[in-house]
């Protein structure tokens, strides 16, 4: 049963008075990723085939509610995995054959693979997060995700999840990232796919490693496997922004994070509470920390704030503590600081008198693929001046603080045409706070 279908059903039981069992049992037999198709026209009499599918959509809560209100007989709504639901006011053949667009079906199953992949976020570095599902006869018969570097890849997990290995023969494999074709920490997945008898492979995005991109695709096609690439490519690519950069450049993906007032200040009055942003914003920060490899601050931040730089309040946090990195010009750091005395002190690195770019290069050599820079003003300014920031995550509180400390320092842009810009920004409210996230684009030099 898909998670979204369950949420919709629980909400609808409150509005319509039906039991959740009734709704799930009669109307919303769904399997992720909940692709539903609605047909208002008649069905053909020949072999029960749907002759005209007029509309497809990913269901929203309001859409599901409208469908339920329109339904006169619950038994007329049924589904075929993966959550391909058909509504028609006329009678239905016992075994209808749906002529749906292959692209729509492939995207639906790729969404299921993406759901699997997200289960590994924050746990797989320096490997990417990858998910896979195996489909046979229109149903998901196996699924898996990559759990940790050195453990089996998603494709192998999916094959091992099959109730019977013979189910793989003639089946379709959906995987968010091109299967590996060389022997690294684990054997190549492309060989396992061939040995299992998979007939068709649908890939979200190619391997970002220039040395390997397209290699598995070629191997599979040479052996007679049908391969389709680029299904939900952008979603699959964005799932592993850090890995994509690191595997090609050996530099980590850098996120500039800050909590600030509306006038871009990070300073507080001497006796004021430590935090500028609210509790909801801080909780979101911990979720982000749990998905990166390292958190970096300047020496002044350590002296002024004595931060912990740990993941707190997130399930599995004990296994997701990132490296803590201090960049200091002088090396004058208080030995009693939490970063040197707490339970995670063995995961604290100190770099003294070294340029930020050089520090990041060394972190990349240590297989650290993602870094959050959490301040202070001077460190963030140097990062932007050196064009090292790939993404921003700014939490803005609705207050005006004034004071000397801005969110970034440094030399800044000589003119507006030289300023870095945030592309495709997203905005989300956390209580009264506003979070801005987006990738950084620098003008051509």
Secondary structure by P-SEA (a helix, b strand, c coil): ccaaaaaaaaaaaaaccccaaaaaacccccccccbbbbbcbbbbccccccccccccccccaaaaaaaaaacccccccccccccbbbbbccccccbbbbbccaaaaaaaaaaaaaaaaaccccccccccbbbbbbbccccccccccccccccccaaaaaaaacccccccccbbbbbcccccccccccccaaaaaaaacccbbbbccccccccccaaaaaaaaaabbbbbcccaaaaaaaccaaaaaaaaccccbbbbbbbbccccccccccccccccccaaaaaaaaaaaaaccbbbbcaaaaacccccccccccccccccccbbbbbbcccccccccccccccccccbbbbccccaaaaaaaaaaacccbbbbcccaaaaaaaaaaccccbbbbbbccccccccccccccccccccccbbbbcbbbbbbcccbbbbbbbbbbccc
